[in-house]
Amino acid sequence: MDCAERLRHHEQWRDFLHSLDYMSFEASEPAKVNHLDPAGIGEKTFSTAWKGYRVEEVRTYLAQVASRARELLLELDSTRSKLEEHAANAGRDSDEPSPGVLKAEEAAAQILHDANEAAKALRDQARNILEATRVRAEEESRQIIGDARARSWCSLWLSSHLHAVGMTQPTL
């Protein structure tokens, strides 16, 4: 239960207790109390009537009601103080972000940092793959060029020897 709900709850109890001011405990004389407080509840006296309530039961019950009223009034005062303090702090610290906002900003910064690190790692990995592919392509091209030169040289050598011995080149 948050502060505002507790305050409403206590105010409802206070209103209930104040409504006791208008209740009658005996048909002959309504109880009239201008201000209901825990001490007044516990000390309240009633006139006796024939076939009335048992005095000790009424006093025991009123003592319990007074005790609970004391607890509720203390809790109400405490809640009001906390609410006022919270309101004062909220007004005073309005330029500063709340701890929840700070935590969210820290989490967002960490996520952004982690994402940048992951992107950097992917870029580095892509560069390494690209470099390895380039090196392999250069080696293959050198091999292909070397093979082509060797075949060409062989073809020229064979052609020149065949021509030297009077043989013509074969037709393809």
C-alpha positions as CSV (number, residue, x, y, z in Angstrom):
1,M,0.0,0.0,0.0
2,D,1.6,3.3,-1.0
3,C,1.6,6.5,1.1
4,A,-1.5,8.0,-0.6
5,E,-3.5,4.8,-0.1
6,R,-2.5,4.5,3.5
7,L,-3.4,8.2,4.1
8,R,-6.9,7.6,2.6
9,H,-7.3,4.5,4.7
10,H,-6.4,6.3,7.9
11,E,-8.6,9.2,7.0
12,Q,-11.5,6.8,6.5
13,W,-10.9,5.4,10.0
14,R,-10.7,8.9,11.4
15,D,-14.0,9.7,9.7
16,F,-15.5,6.5,11.1
17,L,-14.3,7.4,14.6
18,H,-15.7,10.9,14.3
19,S,-19.0,9.4,13.2
20,L,-19.1,7.7,16.6
21,D,-19.8,11.2,18.0
22,Y,-23.3,11.0,16.6
23,M,-24.1,7.4,17.7
24,S,-26.2,6.7,20.7
25,F,-25.2,4.0,23.1
26,E,-28.3,4.3,25.1
27,A,-31.7,5.2,23.9
28,S,-32.2,7.8,26.6
29,E,-29.1,9.9,26.0
30,P,-27.1,10.2,22.7
31,A,-23.4,10.4,23.1
32,K,-22.2,13.8,22.1
33,V,-18.5,14.4,21.9
34,N,-17.1,17.4,20.1
35,H,-13.6,15.9,19.5
36,L,-13.0,12.1,19.5
37,D,-9.5,11.2,20.7
38,P,-8.1,7.9,22.1
39,A,-8.0,9.2,25.7
40,G,-11.6,10.4,25.4
41,I,-12.7,7.0,24.1
42,G,-11.1,5.1,26.9
43,E,-12.5,7.5,29.6
44,K,-16.0,7.8,28.2
45,T,-18.7,7.1,30.8
46,F,-22.3,6.3,30.2
47,S,-25.3,6.5,32.4
48,T,-26.8,3.2,33.4
49,A,-30.3,2.0,32.7
50,W,-32.3,-1.0,33.6
51,K,-31.5,-3.7,31.1
52,G,-28.6,-1.7,29.8
53,Y,-25.2,-2.9,28.6
54,R,-22.7,-4.5,31.0
55,V,-20.4,-1.7,32.0
56,E,-17.2,-3.8,32.1
57,E,-17.8,-5.1,28.6
58,V,-18.4,-1.6,27.3
59,R,-15.3,-0.3,29.0
60,T,-13.2,-3.2,27.7
61,Y,-14.4,-2.6,24.2
62,L,-13.9,1.1,24.4
63,A,-10.3,0.5,25.7
64,Q,-9.7,-1.7,22.6
65,V,-11.2,1.0,20.3
66,A,-9.1,3.7,22.0
67,S,-5.9,1.6,21.6
68,R,-6.6,1.0,17.9
69,A,-7.4,4.7,17.5
70,R,-4.1,5.6,19.1
71,E,-2.2,3.3,16.7
72,L,-4.1,4.7,13.7
73,L,-3.5,8.3,14.6
74,L,0.2,7.6,15.1
75,E,0.4,5.8,11.8
76,L,-1.6,8.7,10.1
77,D,0.8,11.3,11.5
78,S,3.8,9.2,10.4
79,T,2.3,8.7,6.9
80,R,1.5,12.4,6.6
81,S,5.1,13.3,7.6
82,K,6.5,10.8,5.1
83,L,4.2,12.2,2.4
84,E,5.2,15.8,3.2
85,E,8.8,14.9,3.2
86,H,8.5,13.0,-0.1
87,A,6.6,16.0,-1.6
88,A,9.3,18.4,-0.3
89,N,12.1,16.2,-1.7
90,A,10.3,15.8,-5.0
91,G,10.0,19.5,-5.4
92,R,13.5,20.2,-4.3
93,D,15.2,17.5,-6.4
94,S,13.2,17.9,-9.5
95,D,16.3,18.7,-11.6
96,E,18.0,15.5,-10.5
97,P,16.9,12.2,-12.1
98,S,15.4,9.6,-9.8
99,P,17.4,6.5,-8.9
100,G,15.3,4.4,-11.3
101,V,16.1,6.8,-14.2
102,L,19.8,6.7,-13.3
103,K,19.7,2.9,-13.3
104,A,18.0,2.8,-16.6
105,E,20.5,5.3,-18.1
106,E,23.4,3.1,-16.8
107,A,21.8,0.0,-18.3
108,A,21.3,1.8,-21.7
109,A,24.9,3.0,-21.7
110,Q,26.1,-0.6,-20.9
111,I,23.9,-2.0,-23.7
112,L,25.2,0.6,-26.1
113,H,28.8,-0.1,-25.1
114,D,28.3,-3.9,-25.5
115,A,26.7,-3.4,-28.9
116,N,29.6,-1.2,-30.1
117,E,32.1,-3.8,-28.8
118,A,30.2,-6.6,-30.7
119,A,30.1,-4.5,-33.9
120,K,33.9,-3.8,-33.6
121,A,34.5,-7.6,-33.1
122,L,32.4,-8.3,-36.2
123,R,34.3,-5.7,-38.3
124,D,37.6,-7.2,-37.2
125,Q,36.4,-10.7,-38.0
126,A,35.2,-9.5,-41.4
127,R,38.6,-7.8,-42.1
128,N,40.4,-11.0,-41.2
129,I,38.2,-13.0,-43.5
130,L,38.7,-10.5,-46.3
131,E,42.4,-10.4,-45.8
132,A,42.7,-14.3,-45.8
133,T,40.5,-14.4,-48.9
134,R,42.6,-11.8,-50.7
135,V,45.9,-13.7,-49.8
136,R,44.3,-17.0,-51.1
137,A,43.1,-15.3,-54.3
138,E,46.6,-13.8,-54.9
139,E,48.2,-17.2,-54.4
140,E,45.7,-18.9,-56.7
141,S,46.2,-16.2,-59.3
142,R,50.0,-16.5,-59.1
143,Q,49.6,-20.3,-59.4
144,I,47.3,-19.9,-62.5
145,I,49.6,-17.4,-64.1
146,G,52.6,-19.7,-63.4
147,D,50.8,-22.7,-64.9
148,A,49.8,-20.6,-67.9
149,R,53.4,-19.4,-68.4
150,A,54.7,-22.9,-68.1
151,R,52.2,-24.3,-70.7
152,S,52.9,-21.4,-72.9
153,W,56.7,-22.0,-72.6
154,C,56.2,-25.7,-73.3
155,S,54.0,-24.8,-76.3
156,L,56.6,-22.5,-77.7
157,W,59.5,-24.9,-77.1
158,L,57.5,-27.8,-78.7
159,S,56.5,-25.6,-81.6
160,S,60.1,-24.4,-82.2
161,H,61.5,-28.0,-82.0
162,L,58.9,-29.3,-84.3
163,H,59.6,-26.5,-86.8
164,A,63.3,-27.2,-86.5
165,V,62.9,-30.9,-87.5
166,G,60.6,-29.9,-90.3
167,M,57.3,-30.9,-88.7
168,T,54.4,-28.7,-88.8
169,Q,52.3,-27.7,-85.9
170,P,49.3,-29.9,-85.3
171,T,46.0,-28.4,-86.2
172,L,43.5,-28.0,-83.4
